[in-house]
Amino acid sequence: MYQVKCGDIDKKKWRESRDELEEMLQVPLAKLQLPVDADVREGVLLTNGHANQFVEPVMTAWFEEQNRKLGRMVSFMHLEEVVGWIFREQLINEFKTALSELGIRPIIDPR
């Protein structure tokens, strides 16, 4: 599951995001969305920016606490990490399919 934010994450945006992540992880998944029980639920905060230097340690501590105390897997990814994840996990075809479903033509690098 994911929450998406535009721009850099500052303290104000982190407070909003943290509440949304908690809510997302607390609410049972609807059978309409996922007809079987999930083995693992992971929350990801995605942004096209970065976490600023004041909020990053706060976010990291919260993610660790969620894992340690509640067994929740929560992480943060900025756009560059998403691209790396797509390549590391070899999800190029899935990415192309998602773009196609959204009506977006990928730009092919001629190199």
Phi and psi restraints in degrees (range 20) as a CNS / XPLOR table:
assign (resid 1 and name C) (resid 2 and name N)
       (resid 2 and name CA) (resid 2 and name C) 1.0 -148.1 20.0 2
assign (resid 2 and name N) (resid 2 and name CA)
       (resid 2 and name C) (resid 3 and name N) 1.0 157.4 20.0 2
assign (resid 2 and name C) (resid 3 and name N)
       (resid 3 and name CA) (resid 3 and name C) 1.0 -122.5 20.0 2
assign (resid 3 and name N) (resid 3 and name CA)
       (resid 3 and name C) (resid 4 and name N) 1.0 138.3 20.0 2
assign (resid 3 and name C) (resid 4 and name N)
       (resid 4 and name CA) (resid 4 and name C) 1.0 -116.9 20.0 2
assign (resid 4 and name N) (resid 4 and name CA)
       (resid 4 and name C) (resid 5 and name N) 1.0 134.2 20.0 2
assign (resid 4 and name C) (resid 5 and name N)
       (resid 5 and name CA) (resid 5 and name C) 1.0 -129.6 20.0 2
assign (resid 5 and name N) (resid 5 and name CA)
       (resid 5 and name C) (resid 6 and name N) 1.0 143.7 20.0 2
assign (resid 5 and name C) (resid 6 and name N)
       (resid 6 and name CA) (resid 6 and name C) 1.0 -93.8 20.0 2
assign (resid 6 and name N) (resid 6 and name CA)
       (resid 6 and name C) (resid 7 and name N) 1.0 137.8 20.0 2
assign (resid 6 and name C) (resid 7 and name N)
       (resid 7 and name CA) (resid 7 and name C) 1.0 85.0 20.0 2
assign (resid 7 and name N) (resid 7 and name CA)
       (resid 7 and name C) (resid 8 and name N) 1.0 -173.7 20.0 2
assign (resid 7 and name C) (resid 8 and name N)
       (resid 8 and name CA) (resid 8 and name C) 1.0 -71.8 20.0 2
assign (resid 8 and name N) (resid 8 and name CA)
       (resid 8 and name C) (resid 9 and name N) 1.0 152.4 20.0 2
assign (resid 8 and name C) (resid 9 and name N)
       (resid 9 and name CA) (resid 9 and name C) 1.0 -94.7 20.0 2
assign (resid 9 and name N) (resid 9 and name CA)
       (resid 9 and name C) (resid 10 and name N) 1.0 116.4 20.0 2
assign (resid 9 and name C) (resid 10 and name N)
       (resid 10 and name CA) (resid 10 and name C) 1.0 -108.8 20.0 2
assign (resid 10 and name N) (resid 10 and name CA)
       (resid 10 and name C) (resid 11 and name N) 1.0 -176.3 20.0 2
assign (resid 10 and name C) (resid 11 and name N)
       (resid 11 and name CA) (resid 11 and name C) 1.0 -60.4 20.0 2
assign (resid 11 and name N) (resid 11 and name CA)
       (resid 11 and name C) (resid 12 and name N) 1.0 -42.6 20.0 2
assign (resid 11 and name C) (resid 12 and name N)
       (resid 12 and name CA) (resid 12 and name C) 1.0 -63.0 20.0 2
assign (resid 12 and name N) (resid 12 and name CA)
       (resid 12 and name C) (resid 13 and name N) 1.0 -48.2 20.0 2
assign (resid 12 and name C) (resid 13 and name N)
       (resid 13 and name CA) (resid 13 and name C) 1.0 -66.7 20.0 2
assign (resid 13 and name N) (resid 13 and name CA)
       (resid 13 and name C) (resid 14 and name N) 1.0 -33.6 20.0 2
assign (resid 13 and name C) (resid 14 and name N)
       (resid 14 and name CA) (resid 14 and name C) 1.0 -64.8 20.0 2
assign (resid 14 and name N) (resid 14 and name CA)
       (resid 14 and name C) (resid 15 and name N) 1.0 -42.1 20.0 2
assign (resid 14 and name C) (resid 15 and name N)
       (resid 15 and name CA) (resid 15 and name C) 1.0 -60.1 20.0 2
assign (resid 15 and name N) (resid 15 and name CA)
       (resid 15 and name C) (resid 16 and name N) 1.0 -43.7 20.0 2
assign (resid 15 and name C) (resid 16 and name N)
       (resid 16 and name CA) (resid 16 and name C) 1.0 -62.4 20.0 2
assign (resid 16 and name N) (resid 16 and name CA)
       (resid 16 and name C) (resid 17 and name N) 1.0 -46.6 20.0 2
assign (resid 16 and name C) (resid 17 and name N)
       (resid 17 and name CA) (resid 17 and name C) 1.0 -64.2 20.0 2
assign (resid 17 and name N) (resid 17 and name CA)
       (resid 17 and name C) (resid 18 and name N) 1.0 -42.8 20.0 2
assign (resid 17 and name C) (resid 18 and name N)
       (resid 18 and name CA) (resid 18 and name C) 1.0 -59.6 20.0 2
assign (resid 18 and name N) (resid 18 and name CA)
       (resid 18 and name C) (resid 19 and name N) 1.0 -45.1 20.0 2
assign (resid 18 and name C) (resid 19 and name N)
       (resid 19 and name CA) (resid 19 and name C) 1.0 -62.0 20.0 2
assign (resid 19 and name N) (resid 19 and name CA)
       (resid 19 and name C) (resid 20 and name N) 1.0 -41.8 20.0 2
assign (resid 19 and name C) (resid 20 and name N)
       (resid 20 and name CA) (resid 20 and name C) 1.0 -66.3 20.0 2
assign (resid 20 and name N) (resid 20 and name CA)
       (resid 20 and name C) (resid 21 and name N) 1.0 -40.1 20.0 2
assign (resid 20 and name C) (resid 21 and name N)
       (resid 21 and name CA) (resid 21 and name C) 1.0 -64.1 20.0 2
assign (resid 21 and name N) (resid 21 and name CA)
       (resid 21 and name C) (resid 22 and name N) 1.0 -44.6 20.0 2
assign (resid 21 and name C) (resid 22 and name N)
       (resid 22 and name CA) (resid 22 and name C) 1.0 -59.7 20.0 2
assign (resid 22 and name N) (resid 22 and name CA)
       (resid 22 and name C) (resid 23 and name N) 1.0 -46.5 20.0 2
assign (resid 22 and name C) (resid 23 and name N)
       (resid 23 and name CA) (resid 23 and name C) 1.0 -61.4 20.0 2
assign (resid 23 and name N) (resid 23 and name CA)
       (resid 23 and name C) (resid 24 and name N) 1.0 -42.8 20.0 2
assign (resid 23 and name C) (resid 24 and name N)
       (resid 24 and name CA) (resid 24 and name C) 1.0 -59.9 20.0 2
assign (resid 24 and name N) (resid 24 and name CA)
       (resid 24 and name C) (resid 25 and name N) 1.0 -39.4 20.0 2
assign (resid 24 and name C) (resid 25 and name N)
       (resid 25 and name CA) (resid 25 and name C) 1.0 -81.7 20.0 2
assign (resid 25 and name N) (resid 25 and name CA)
       (resid 25 and name C) (resid 26 and name N) 1.0 -20.9 20.0 2
assign (resid 25 and name C) (resid 26 and name N)
       (resid 26 and name CA) (resid 26 and name C) 1.0 -84.4 20.0 2
assign (resid 26 and name N) (resid 26 and name CA)
       (resid 26 and name C) (resid 27 and name N) 1.0 -30.5 20.0 2
assign (resid 26 and name C) (resid 27 and name N)
       (resid 27 and name CA) (resid 27 and name C) 1.0 -81.1 20.0 2
assign (resid 27 and name N) (resid 27 and name CA)
       (resid 27 and name C) (resid 28 and name N) 1.0 131.2 20.0 2
assign (resid 27 and name C) (resid 28 and name N)
       (resid 28 and name CA) (resid 28 and name C) 1.0 -62.4 20.0 2
assign (resid 28 and name N) (resid 28 and name CA)
       (resid 28 and name C) (resid 29 and name N) 1.0 147.1 20.0 2
assign (resid 28 and name C) (resid 29 and name N)
       (resid 29 and name CA) (resid 29 and name C) 1.0 -72.3 20.0 2
assign (resid 29 and name N) (resid 29 and name CA)
       (resid 29 and name C) (resid 30 and name N) 1.0 134.9 20.0 2
assign (resid 29 and name C) (resid 30 and name N)
       (resid 30 and name CA) (resid 30 and name C) 1.0 -70.9 20.0 2
assign (resid 30 and name N) (resid 30 and name CA)
       (resid 30 and name C) (resid 31 and name N) 1.0 138.3 20.0 2
assign (resid 30 and name C) (resid 31 and name N)
       (resid 31 and name CA) (resid 31 and name C) 1.0 -62.0 20.0 2
assign (resid 31 and name N) (resid 31 and name CA)
       (resid 31 and name C) (resid 32 and name N) 1.0 -25.9 20.0 2
assign (resid 31 and name C) (resid 32 and name N)
       (resid 32 and name CA) (resid 32 and name C) 1.0 -64.3 20.0 2
assign (resid 32 and name N) (resid 32 and name CA)
       (resid 32 and name C) (resid 33 and name N) 1.0 -38.6 20.0 2
assign (resid 32 and name C) (resid 33 and name N)
       (resid 33 and name CA) (resid 33 and name C) 1.0 -78.7 20.0 2
assign (resid 33 and name N) (resid 33 and name CA)
       (resid 33 and name C) (resid 34 and name N) 1.0 -40.3 20.0 2
assign (resid 33 and name C) (resid 34 and name N)
       (resid 34 and name CA) (resid 34 and name C) 1.0 -140.6 20.0 2
assign (resid 34 and name N) (resid 34 and name CA)
       (resid 34 and name C) (resid 35 and name N) 1.0 100.6 20.0 2
assign (resid 34 and name C) (resid 35 and name N)
       (resid 35 and name CA) (resid 35 and name C) 1.0 -68.2 20.0 2
assign (resid 35 and name N) (resid 35 and name CA)
       (resid 35 and name C) (resid 36 and name N) 1.0 -10.2 20.0 2
assign (resid 35 and name C) (resid 36 and name N)
       (resid 36 and name CA) (resid 36 and name C) 1.0 -120.5 20.0 2
assign (resid 36 and name N) (resid 36 and name CA)
       (resid 36 and name C) (resid 37 and name N) 1.0 159.7 20.0 2
assign (resid 36 and name C) (resid 37 and name N)
       (resid 37 and name CA) (resid 37 and name C) 1.0 -69.4 20.0 2
assign (resid 37 and name N) (resid 37 and name CA)
       (resid 37 and name C) (resid 38 and name N) 1.0 134.4 20.0 2
assign (resid 37 and name C) (resid 38 and name N)
       (resid 38 and name CA) (resid 38 and name C) 1.0 -74.4 20.0 2
assign (resid 38 and name N) (resid 38 and name CA)
       (resid 38 and name C) (resid 39 and name N) 1.0 136.6 20.0 2
assign (resid 38 and name C) (resid 39 and name N)
       (resid 39 and name CA) (resid 39 and name C) 1.0 -71.7 20.0 2
assign (resid 39 and name N) (resid 39 and name CA)
       (resid 39 and name C) (resid 40 and name N) 1.0 -38.7 20.0 2
assign (resid 39 and name C) (resid 40 and name N)
       (resid 40 and name CA) (resid 40 and name C) 1.0 -138.8 20.0 2
assign (resid 40 and name N) (resid 40 and name CA)
       (resid 40 and name C) (resid 41 and name N) 1.0 138.7 20.0 2
assign (resid 40 and name C) (resid 41 and name N)
       (resid 41 and name CA) (resid 41 and name C) 1.0 -118.6 20.0 2
assign (resid 41 and name N) (resid 41 and name CA)
       (resid 41 and name C) (resid 42 and name N) 1.0 126.1 20.0 2
assign (resid 41 and name C) (resid 42 and name N)
       (resid 42 and name CA) (resid 42 and name C) 1.0 -127.1 20.0 2
assign (resid 42 and name N) (resid 42 and name CA)
       (resid 42 and name C) (resid 43 and name N) 1.0 134.2 20.0 2
assign (resid 42 and name C) (resid 43 and name N)
       (resid 43 and name CA) (resid 43 and name C) 1.0 -105.8 20.0 2
assign (resid 43 and name N) (resid 43 and name CA)
       (resid 43 and name C) (resid 44 and name N) 1.0 138.3 20.0 2
assign (resid 43 and name C) (resid 44 and name N)
       (resid 44 and name CA) (resid 44 and name C) 1.0 -131.1 20.0 2
assign (resid 44 and name N) (resid 44 and name CA)
       (resid 44 and name C) (resid 45 and name N) 1.0 131.7 20.0 2
assign (resid 44 and name C) (resid 45 and name N)
       (resid 45 and name CA) (resid 45 and name C) 1.0 -96.5 20.0 2
assign (resid 45 and name N) (resid 45 and name CA)
       (resid 45 and name C) (resid 46 and name N) 1.0 115.5 20.0 2
assign (resid 45 and name C) (resid 46 and name N)
       (resid 46 and name CA) (resid 46 and name C) 1.0 -107.0 20.0 2
assign (resid 46 and name N) (resid 46 and name CA)
       (resid 46 and name C) (resid 47 and name N) 1.0 140.8 20.0 2
assign (resid 46 and name C) (resid 47 and name N)
       (resid 47 and name CA) (resid 47 and name C) 1.0 -149.6 20.0 2
assign (resid 47 and name N) (resid 47 and name CA)
       (resid 47 and name C) (resid 48 and name N) 1.0 155.3 20.0 2
assign (resid 47 and name C) (resid 48 and name N)
       (resid 48 and name CA) (resid 48 and name C) 1.0 -92.0 20.0 2
assign (resid 48 and name N) (resid 48 and name CA)
       (resid 48 and name C) (resid 49 and name N) 1.0 8.2 20.0 2
assign (resid 48 and name C) (resid 49 and name N)
       (resid 49 and name CA) (resid 49 and name C) 1.0 -118.0 20.0 2
assign (resid 49 and name N) (resid 49 and name CA)
       (resid 49 and name C) (resid 50 and name N) 1.0 -152.9 20.0 2
assign (resid 49 and name C) (resid 50 and name N)
       (resid 50 and name CA) (resid 50 and name C) 1.0 -133.6 20.0 2
assign (resid 50 and name N) (resid 50 and name CA)
       (resid 50 and name C) (resid 51 and name N) 1.0 165.0 20.0 2
assign (resid 50 and name C) (resid 51 and name N)
       (resid 51 and name CA) (resid 51 and name C) 1.0 -82.1 20.0 2
assign (resid 51 and name N) (resid 51 and name CA)
       (resid 51 and name C) (resid 52 and name N) 1.0 133.5 20.0 2
assign (resid 51 and name C) (resid 52 and name N)
       (resid 52 and name CA) (resid 52 and name C) 1.0 -74.2 20.0 2
assign (resid 52 and name N) (resid 52 and name CA)
       (resid 52 and name C) (resid 53 and name N) 1.0 166.9 20.0 2
assign (resid 52 and name C) (resid 53 and name N)
       (resid 53 and name CA) (resid 53 and name C) 1.0 -63.4 20.0 2
assign (resid 53 and name N) (resid 53 and name CA)
       (resid 53 and name C) (resid 54 and name N) 1.0 -21.8 20.0 2
assign (resid 53 and name C) (resid 54 and name N)
       (resid 54 and name CA) (resid 54 and name C) 1.0 -86.1 20.0 2
assign (resid 54 and name N) (resid 54 and name CA)
       (resid 54 and name C) (resid 55 and name N) 1.0 -28.8 20.0 2
assign (resid 54 and name C) (resid 55 and name N)
       (resid 55 and name CA) (resid 55 and name C) 1.0 -97.3 20.0 2
assign (resid 55 and name N) (resid 55 and name CA)
       (resid 55 and name C) (resid 56 and name N) 1.0 -23.6 20.0 2
assign (resid 55 and name C) (resid 56 and name N)
       (resid 56 and name CA) (resid 56 and name C) 1.0 -56.3 20.0 2
assign (resid 56 and name N) (resid 56 and name CA)
       (resid 56 and name C) (resid 57 and name N) 1.0 -45.6 20.0 2
assign (resid 56 and name C) (resid 57 and name N)
       (resid 57 and name CA) (resid 57 and name C) 1.0 -65.9 20.0 2
assign (resid 57 and name N) (resid 57 and name CA)
       (resid 57 and name C) (resid 58 and name N) 1.0 -31.6 20.0 2
assign (resid 57 and name C) (resid 58 and name N)
       (resid 58 and name CA) (resid 58 and name C) 1.0 -67.3 20.0 2
assign (resid 58 and name N) (resid 58 and name CA)
       (resid 58 and name C) (resid 59 and name N) 1.0 -43.8 20.0 2
assign (resid 58 and name C) (resid 59 and name N)
       (resid 59 and name CA) (resid 59 and name C) 1.0 -62.5 20.0 2
assign (resid 59 and name N) (resid 59 and name CA)
       (resid 59 and name C) (resid 60 and name N) 1.0 -47.1 20.0 2
assign (resid 59 and name C) (resid 60 and name N)
       (resid 60 and name CA) (resid 60 and name C) 1.0 -59.1 20.0 2
assign (resid 60 and name N) (resid 60 and name CA)
       (resid 60 and name C) (resid 61 and name N) 1.0 -44.2 20.0 2
assign (resid 60 and name C) (resid 61 and name N)
       (resid 61 and name CA) (resid 61 and name C) 1.0 -63.0 20.0 2
assign (resid 61 and name N) (resid 61 and name CA)
       (resid 61 and name C) (resid 62 and name N) 1.0 -40.7 20.0 2
assign (resid 61 and name C) (resid 62 and name N)
       (resid 62 and name CA) (resid 62 and name C) 1.0 -65.9 20.0 2
assign (resid 62 and name N) (resid 62 and name CA)
       (resid 62 and name C) (resid 63 and name N) 1.0 -43.6 20.0 2
assign (resid 62 and name C) (resid 63 and name N)
       (resid 63 and name CA) (resid 63 and name C) 1.0 -59.3 20.0 2
assign (resid 63 and name N) (resid 63 and name CA)
       (resid 63 and name C) (resid 64 and name N) 1.0 -44.8 20.0 2
assign (resid 63 and name C) (resid 64 and name N)
       (resid 64 and name CA) (resid 64 and name C) 1.0 -64.2 20.0 2
assign (resid 64 and name N) (resid 64 and name CA)
       (resid 64 and name C) (resid 65 and name N) 1.0 -40.5 20.0 2
assign (resid 64 and name C) (resid 65 and name N)
       (resid 65 and name CA) (resid 65 and name C) 1.0 -64.6 20.0 2
assign (resid 65 and name N) (resid 65 and name CA)
       (resid 65 and name C) (resid 66 and name N) 1.0 -41.7 20.0 2
assign (resid 65 and name C) (resid 66 and name N)
       (resid 66 and name CA) (resid 66 and name C) 1.0 -59.1 20.0 2
assign (resid 66 and name N) (resid 66 and name CA)
       (resid 66 and name C) (resid 67 and name N) 1.0 -41.3 20.0 2
assign (resid 66 and name C) (resid 67 and name N)
       (resid 67 and name CA) (resid 67 and name C) 1.0 -70.5 20.0 2
assign (resid 67 and name N) (resid 67 and name CA)
       (resid 67 and name C) (resid 68 and name N) 1.0 -48.7 20.0 2
assign (resid 67 and name C) (resid 68 and name N)
       (resid 68 and name CA) (resid 68 and name C) 1.0 -66.8 20.0 2
assign (resid 68 and name N) (resid 68 and name CA)
       (resid 68 and name C) (resid 69 and name N) 1.0 -48.0 20.0 2
assign (resid 68 and name C) (resid 69 and name N)
       (resid 69 and name CA) (resid 69 and name C) 1.0 -86.0 20.0 2
assign (resid 69 and name N) (resid 69 and name CA)
       (resid 69 and name C) (resid 70 and name N) 1.0 -34.8 20.0 2
assign (resid 69 and name C) (resid 70 and name N)
       (resid 70 and name CA) (resid 70 and name C) 1.0 -118.4 20.0 2
assign (resid 70 and name N) (resid 70 and name CA)
       (resid 70 and name C) (resid 71 and name N) 1.0 -3.4 20.0 2
assign (resid 70 and name C) (resid 71 and name N)
       (resid 71 and name CA) (resid 71 and name C) 1.0 68.8 20.0 2
assign (resid 71 and name N) (resid 71 and name CA)
       (resid 71 and name C) (resid 72 and name N) 1.0 20.2 20.0 2
assign (resid 71 and name C) (resid 72 and name N)
       (resid 72 and name CA) (resid 72 and name C) 1.0 -90.1 20.0 2
assign (resid 72 and name N) (resid 72 and name CA)
       (resid 72 and name C) (resid 73 and name N) 1.0 136.8 20.0 2
assign (resid 72 and name C) (resid 73 and name N)
       (resid 73 and name CA) (resid 73 and name C) 1.0 -98.6 20.0 2
assign (resid 73 and name N) (resid 73 and name CA)
       (resid 73 and name C) (resid 74 and name N) 1.0 113.5 20.0 2
assign (resid 73 and name C) (resid 74 and name N)
       (resid 74 and name CA) (resid 74 and name C) 1.0 -132.7 20.0 2
assign (resid 74 and name N) (resid 74 and name CA)
       (resid 74 and name C) (resid 75 and name N) 1.0 138.0 20.0 2
assign (resid 74 and name C) (resid 75 and name N)
       (resid 75 and name CA) (resid 75 and name C) 1.0 -145.0 20.0 2
assign (resid 75 and name N) (resid 75 and name CA)
       (resid 75 and name C) (resid 76 and name N) 1.0 173.6 20.0 2
assign (resid 75 and name C) (resid 76 and name N)
       (resid 76 and name CA) (resid 76 and name C) 1.0 -124.3 20.0 2
assign (resid 76 and name N) (resid 76 and name CA)
       (resid 76 and name C) (resid 77 and name N) 1.0 134.6 20.0 2
assign (resid 76 and name C) (resid 77 and name N)
       (resid 77 and name CA) (resid 77 and name C) 1.0 -136.4 20.0 2
assign (resid 77 and name N) (resid 77 and name CA)
       (resid 77 and name C) (resid 78 and name N) 1.0 127.9 20.0 2
assign (resid 77 and name C) (resid 78 and name N)
       (resid 78 and name CA) (resid 78 and name C) 1.0 -96.5 20.0 2
assign (resid 78 and name N) (resid 78 and name CA)
       (resid 78 and name C) (resid 79 and name N) 1.0 171.7 20.0 2
assign (resid 78 and name C) (resid 79 and name N)
       (resid 79 and name CA) (resid 79 and name C) 1.0 -53.4 20.0 2
assign (resid 79 and name N) (resid 79 and name CA)
       (resid 79 and name C) (resid 80 and name N) 1.0 -41.7 20.0 2
assign (resid 79 and name C) (resid 80 and name N)
       (resid 80 and name CA) (resid 80 and name C) 1.0 -62.5 20.0 2
assign (resid 80 and name N) (resid 80 and name CA)
       (resid 80 and name C) (resid 81 and name N) 1.0 -37.4 20.0 2
assign (resid 80 and name C) (resid 81 and name N)
       (resid 81 and name CA) (resid 81 and name C) 1.0 -69.4 20.0 2
assign (resid 81 and name N) (resid 81 and name CA)
       (resid 81 and name C) (resid 82 and name N) 1.0 -34.2 20.0 2
assign (resid 81 and name C) (resid 82 and name N)
       (resid 82 and name CA) (resid 82 and name C) 1.0 -62.3 20.0 2
assign (resid 82 and name N) (resid 82 and name CA)
       (resid 82 and name C) (resid 83 and name N) 1.0 -44.2 20.0 2
assign (resid 82 and name C) (resid 83 and name N)
       (resid 83 and name CA) (resid 83 and name C) 1.0 -61.6 20.0 2
assign (resid 83 and name N) (resid 83 and name CA)
       (resid 83 and name C) (resid 84 and name N) 1.0 -45.9 20.0 2
assign (resid 83 and name C) (resid 84 and name N)
       (resid 84 and name CA) (resid 84 and name C) 1.0 -60.3 20.0 2
assign (resid 84 and name N) (resid 84 and name CA)
       (resid 84 and name C) (resid 85 and name N) 1.0 -40.6 20.0 2
assign (resid 84 and name C) (resid 85 and name N)
       (resid 85 and name CA) (resid 85 and name C) 1.0 -62.4 20.0 2
assign (resid 85 and name N) (resid 85 and name CA)
       (resid 85 and name C) (resid 86 and name N) 1.0 -43.0 20.0 2
assign (resid 85 and name C) (resid 86 and name N)
       (resid 86 and name CA) (resid 86 and name C) 1.0 -59.2 20.0 2
assign (resid 86 and name N) (resid 86 and name CA)
       (resid 86 and name C) (resid 87 and name N) 1.0 -44.1 20.0 2
assign (resid 86 and name C) (resid 87 and name N)
       (resid 87 and name CA) (resid 87 and name C) 1.0 -71.5 20.0 2
assign (resid 87 and name N) (resid 87 and name CA)
       (resid 87 and name C) (resid 88 and name N) 1.0 -45.6 20.0 2
assign (resid 87 and name C) (resid 88 and name N)
       (resid 88 and name CA) (resid 88 and name C) 1.0 -59.3 20.0 2
assign (resid 88 and name N) (resid 88 and name CA)
       (resid 88 and name C) (resid 89 and name N) 1.0 -42.3 20.0 2
assign (resid 88 and name C) (resid 89 and name N)
       (resid 89 and name CA) (resid 89 and name C) 1.0 -87.8 20.0 2
assign (resid 89 and name N) (resid 89 and name CA)
       (resid 89 and name C) (resid 90 and name N) 1.0 3.8 20.0 2
assign (resid 89 and name C) (resid 90 and name N)
       (resid 90 and name CA) (resid 90 and name C) 1.0 54.1 20.0 2
assign (resid 90 and name N) (resid 90 and name CA)
       (resid 90 and name C) (resid 91 and name N) 1.0 53.3 20.0 2
assign (resid 90 and name C) (resid 91 and name N)
       (resid 91 and name CA) (resid 91 and name C) 1.0 -106.1 20.0 2
assign (resid 91 and name N) (resid 91 and name CA)
       (resid 91 and name C) (resid 92 and name N) 1.0 27.2 20.0 2
assign (resid 91 and name C) (resid 92 and name N)
       (resid 92 and name CA) (resid 92 and name C) 1.0 -61.3 20.0 2
assign (resid 92 and name N) (resid 92 and name CA)
       (resid 92 and name C) (resid 93 and name N) 1.0 -46.0 20.0 2
assign (resid 92 and name C) (resid 93 and name N)
       (resid 93 and name CA) (resid 93 and name C) 1.0 -64.1 20.0 2
assign (resid 93 and name N) (resid 93 and name CA)
       (resid 93 and name C) (resid 94 and name N) 1.0 -40.6 20.0 2
assign (resid 93 and name C) (resid 94 and name N)
       (resid 94 and name CA) (resid 94 and name C) 1.0 -64.2 20.0 2
assign (resid 94 and name N) (resid 94 and name CA)
       (resid 94 and name C) (resid 95 and name N) 1.0 -38.9 20.0 2
assign (resid 94 and name C) (resid 95 and name N)
       (resid 95 and name CA) (resid 95 and name C) 1.0 -64.7 20.0 2
assign (resid 95 and name N) (resid 95 and name CA)
       (resid 95 and name C) (resid 96 and name N) 1.0 -44.2 20.0 2
assign (resid 95 and name C) (resid 96 and name N)
       (resid 96 and name CA) (resid 96 and name C) 1.0 -62.4 20.0 2
assign (resid 96 and name N) (resid 96 and name CA)
       (resid 96 and name C) (resid 97 and name N) 1.0 -39.5 20.0 2
assign (resid 96 and name C) (resid 97 and name N)
       (resid 97 and name CA) (resid 97 and name C) 1.0 -63.6 20.0 2
assign (resid 97 and name N) (resid 97 and name CA)
       (resid 97 and name C) (resid 98 and name N) 1.0 -43.8 20.0 2
assign (resid 97 and name C) (resid 98 and name N)
       (resid 98 and name CA) (resid 98 and name C) 1.0 -61.8 20.0 2
assign (resid 98 and name N) (resid 98 and name CA)
       (resid 98 and name C) (resid 99 and name N) 1.0 -43.3 20.0 2
assign (resid 98 and name C) (resid 99 and name N)
       (resid 99 and name CA) (resid 99 and name C) 1.0 -61.2 20.0 2
assign (resid 99 and name N) (resid 99 and name CA)
       (resid 99 and name C) (resid 100 and name N) 1.0 -44.1 20.0 2
assign (resid 99 and name C) (resid 100 and name N)
       (resid 100 and name CA) (resid 100 and name C) 1.0 -60.6 20.0 2
assign (resid 100 and name N) (resid 100 and name CA)
       (resid 100 and name C) (resid 101 and name N) 1.0 -42.6 20.0 2
assign (resid 100 and name C) (resid 101 and name N)
       (resid 101 and name CA) (resid 101 and name C) 1.0 -63.4 20.0 2
assign (resid 101 and name N) (resid 101 and name CA)
       (resid 101 and name C) (resid 102 and name N) 1.0 -27.5 20.0 2
assign (resid 101 and name C) (resid 102 and name N)
       (resid 102 and name CA) (resid 102 and name C) 1.0 -90.2 20.0 2
assign (resid 102 and name N) (resid 102 and name CA)
       (resid 102 and name C) (resid 103 and name N) 1.0 -0.3 20.0 2
assign (resid 102 and name C) (resid 103 and name N)
       (resid 103 and name CA) (resid 103 and name C) 1.0 75.1 20.0 2
assign (resid 103 and name N) (resid 103 and name CA)
       (resid 103 and name C) (resid 104 and name N) 1.0 26.1 20.0 2
assign (resid 103 and name C) (resid 104 and name N)
       (resid 104 and name CA) (resid 104 and name C) 1.0 -107.1 20.0 2
assign (resid 104 and name N) (resid 104 and name CA)
       (resid 104 and name C) (resid 105 and name N) 1.0 126.6 20.0 2
assign (resid 104 and name C) (resid 105 and name N)
       (resid 105 and name CA) (resid 105 and name C) 1.0 -88.8 20.0 2
assign (resid 105 and name N) (resid 105 and name CA)
       (resid 105 and name C) (resid 106 and name N) 1.0 124.8 20.0 2
assign (resid 105 and name C) (resid 106 and name N)
       (resid 106 and name CA) (resid 106 and name C) 1.0 -68.4 20.0 2
assign (resid 106 and name N) (resid 106 and name CA)
       (resid 106 and name C) (resid 107 and name N) 1.0 147.1 20.0 2
assign (resid 106 and name C) (resid 107 and name N)
       (resid 107 and name CA) (resid 107 and name C) 1.0 -92.1 20.0 2
assign (resid 107 and name N) (resid 107 and name CA)
       (resid 107 and name C) (resid 108 and name N) 1.0 122.5 20.0 2
assign (resid 107 and name C) (resid 108 and name N)
       (resid 108 and name CA) (resid 108 and name C) 1.0 -91.7 20.0 2
assign (resid 108 and name N) (resid 108 and name CA)
       (resid 108 and name C) (resid 109 and name N) 1.0 126.8 20.0 2
assign (resid 108 and name C) (resid 109 and name N)
       (resid 109 and name CA) (resid 109 and name C) 1.0 -73.7 20.0 2
assign (resid 109 and name N) (resid 109 and name CA)
       (resid 109 and name C) (resid 110 and name N) 1.0 122.1 20.0 2
assign (resid 109 and name C) (resid 110 and name N)
       (resid 110 and name CA) (resid 110 and name C) 1.0 -73.2 20.0 2
assign (resid 110 and name N) (resid 110 and name CA)
       (resid 110 and name C) (resid 111 and name N) 1.0 -5.9 20.0 2
